[in-house]
Each structure stands twice: as C-alpha cells, then as structure tokens.
C-alpha cells in the first residue's frame, strides 16, 4: 500500500486556508488512489514530533509539499526529503509568494486558494504520472548521480519500549524473554 506524507503549513496563513487545501484537494485525491498517510497533525502520543516527521518523510512513498508561502518548516522538511529519497515528491502551490530561487526550476501544480478542489484532476494526474515514469525528482540525486537513496525498510523506527525490553533480555541473557515481548 502506498503511503503519503503531506508537508504544509497549518491553519490559515497569508490568506490561504491550508487545512482546507488538504481536506478539499489533497485528501480526496489520495483517498481515490487508495493512498494512506497524511501529516503529523493526527499524532497525539507523547514524544518528539520531529522523530515522527523524520520517520514519515523517509518512509513515505509519496510526499506532497505545499510551497505556496515562505514557510521555514516546509522548506526544512522538503530539504530532508530531497536529501534522503530520490523520487515521488510533488510540489503544489497557490499563487501567493514568489517561488524561492532554488525551487524555480521545479514543476509544481498551481491551485486556486479559494477553490482548491478545482485542481483535483490535475493533482491526481501529477501523482499518477510521477509514479509511472519512475524518474528522479530530487535535485540532490539529480546533481549527485552516484548517491544512493536510503532503503526505507532499514529506517523503520523501533518502538522505545520494545528496544528497552530487548536490551533487558540481552542484559540478563534471557533469550526466551524475547518471545514474550509484545510487538505492538
């Protein structure tokens, strides 16, 4: 199953309701394509949101990044994605702030801030074509062709409680204890 991660500002900023863009444009397309995953906004567990964000950026098959406004968090997360994964990053934007110099050469989907749903078919086509062509879209990997993307399977974060139980079993050399450790 394909997993997505959405990089975007939260709330209304500079006249754009980014929650509405997600609910009216992005979510319907992802739902129609059977793609799971969204933002870190749905996570309420204690702990570092940064760890959750890194995990989702690195493990997501698809990242949709809204670059409508100059938002440091969006650029930070987009940079991490570009440095770690070589493909499946779709940029979207409303006509608001000027696109930063470093992103001017990238393709992006333009949506109407007042009617984001009007761009659903274009977003779906962008995701389907990006997936179908299997082409590198990360500027980092395009400039460094010998660089290899990380294997997402290697990056799955071990739950802290499970890691502690494994350490405890190793400390007491109690291998049978490993079979009693709950995995969830």
ABEGO torsion letter per residue (X at the ends): XBBBBBBBBBEBBGGBBAAAAAAAAAAAAAAAAGBBEBBAAABABBEBAAAAAAAAAAABABBBBBAABBBAAAAAAAAAAAAABABGBBBBBBBBBBBBAAAAABBBBBBBAABAAAAAAAAAAAAAAAAAAGBBABAAAAABAABBBBBAAAABBBBAAAAAAAAAAAAAGBAAAAAABBAX
